[in-house]
Amino acid sequence: MNRLTVLADIASRTMLSTLGSPKTVAGAVTVDTARMSGIREEVAALPKWANCTTDDAALAVDLLASQAIAVSVVSFNRETESWKKFLIDSEVLHEAIILTSKKVAGWAKPANLLKFILLGSACAVATGHALGSDRRPRIVSASGRQLIDCDTVCDEEVEGAENREVFESFWSMQRIPTSRLAKAGFEFVSNEVNLTTEQLEPGLLLADYAAGLGLAALTPEPGRLRLPLSHSTARGLLGRLKDAGKLVVVEEDFAYSYDEIFKDVMDRARELADA
């Protein structure tokens, strides 16, 4: 059975303020799992995206072009009314949690929720594009669907056991719905997520570069953001992946809400706030 590995990372530090840049960007890379050993060896010559030169970034794009089945860049613009309300509602929920449990719940902080949602979205896009473009023969189930074995590895942006558990629950919500997969003729045999570091999984450097190039390419005026490459250089490098049919870029205004995520819990939090 063909196995896929999806590698994902977020560019730069996730900030609540929009003064530096209103965009938060994640990158995800889908590769054939059988190629992971070679990828780990090849990325050993690369520094992290934040410390790269143009030549380093060009080498990373060469690796993405030759090794990746699909690459996604997903950007959320936080300069929206929804994001402002997200921050306000986060305070309401936190006060309710502290009032009832006497402890801070890091998993419910807006920066962490943004990470959860963004990483899940980037992985879903990279997985979907890979399934649509990878024409290798696969094992077919009794129901006639192509069986997919997929491992997902995200850079450890999420710290703490409780936060990791919540991320895993978000992962099950964000990944491609089973019904859509079945309609497209696919069925996941395994689709687990693992949080780790680039030291333990060097292949994550490919996702680091995908996310970083995406941030630079989508930020014409970086302001206070310190980026290693210019906007035009990053656009040119990503253009190579676009021309090869491997890159999908998704730009969205942030439109999520605490009510959508926590549902009745937010109603109870507001009742406690008004009491």
Secondary structure, DSSP 8 states (H G I E B T S, - for coil): --EEEEEEEE-S---S-SSS-SEEEEEEEEEEGGGHHHHHHHGGG---GGG--HHHHHHHHHHHHHHEEEEEEEEEE--SHHHHHHHHHHHHHHHHHHHHHSS--GGGSHHHHHHHHHHHHHHHHHHHHHHHH------B-TTS-EEEEEEEEEES---SHHHHHHHHHHHHHHS--HHHHHHHTEEEEEEEEEEE-TTT-TTHHHHHHHHHHHHHHT-S--TT---SS-HHHHHHHHHHHHHTT-EEEEEEE----HHHHHTHHHHHHHHHHH-
